[in-house]
Amino acid sequence: MTEVIRVSKDVKDKLVKIAAELQLSKGKEVSLNEVIEYLITFYEENKRTRKDPQLLISLLGSAKGISEEFKRSRIEDESHI
């Protein structure tokens, strides 16, 4: 079953650019769904290994609030250690 997700034109343009890069590396067509799955997997692996989150943020571009929310989440996570 498919769901509809609304994104701004700017976000869609960024997803399409990432799709183009993935298509080049995979050598086959990549859907936007696959791009989103890739980004989710990247995020989950990054969170697990505690690598620098700036790479993901730079992939998605700077969006107001993402950085602040991430910092708040990171502080929360670190306070539970």
C-alpha positions in Angstrom: 0.0 0.0 0.0 1.3 3.4 -0.8 1.0 6.6 1.2 1.2 10.2 0.0 3.8 12.5 1.6 3.9 16.2 0.8 7.2 17.9 0.6 8.2 21.4 -0.6 9.6 21.9 -4.0 13.0 22.6 -2.5 13.0 19.2 -0.6 11.8 17.4 -3.8 14.6 19.0 -5.8 17.1 17.7 -3.2 15.7 14.2 -3.2 15.9 14.2 -7.0 19.6 15.2 -6.9 20.3 12.4 -4.4 18.4 10.0 -6.6 20.6 11.0 -9.6 23.7 10.3 -7.5 22.4 6.9 -6.4 21.4 6.1 -9.9 25.0 6.8 -11.1 26.5 4.6 -8.3 24.0 1.8 -8.7 23.8 1.9 -12.5 20.0 1.6 -12.5 16.9 3.9 -12.0 16.2 4.8 -8.4 12.7 5.9 -7.1 12.2 8.7 -4.6 10.9 6.0 -2.2 14.3 4.3 -2.5 16.0 7.6 -1.8 14.0 8.1 1.3 14.7 4.5 2.4 18.4 5.2 1.8 18.3 8.4 3.9 16.5 6.7 6.7 19.0 3.8 6.7 21.8 6.3 6.7 20.3 8.2 9.6 19.7 5.0 11.6 23.2 3.7 11.0 24.7 7.1 11.8 22.7 7.3 15.0 23.8 3.8 16.1 27.5 4.4 15.5 27.3 8.0 16.8 29.2 9.3 13.8 29.2 13.0 13.1 25.6 13.9 12.1 26.7 16.9 10.0 27.1 14.7 6.9 23.4 13.9 6.9 22.4 17.4 7.6 24.6 18.6 4.7 23.0 16.0 2.4 19.6 17.4 3.2 20.7 21.0 3.2 20.2 23.4 6.0 16.7 23.8 7.2 15.8 26.0 10.1 15.1 24.0 13.2 16.7 20.7 12.1 20.0 21.5 13.7 18.3 22.8 16.9 16.1 19.7 17.1 19.1 17.5 16.6 21.1 19.2 19.3 18.2 19.0 21.7 17.8 15.3 20.9 21.5 14.6 21.3 21.5 16.4 24.7 18.6 14.2 25.7 20.3 11.0 24.5 23.5 11.9 26.2 21.7 12.7 29.5 20.4 9.1 29.5 23.9 7.5 29.3 
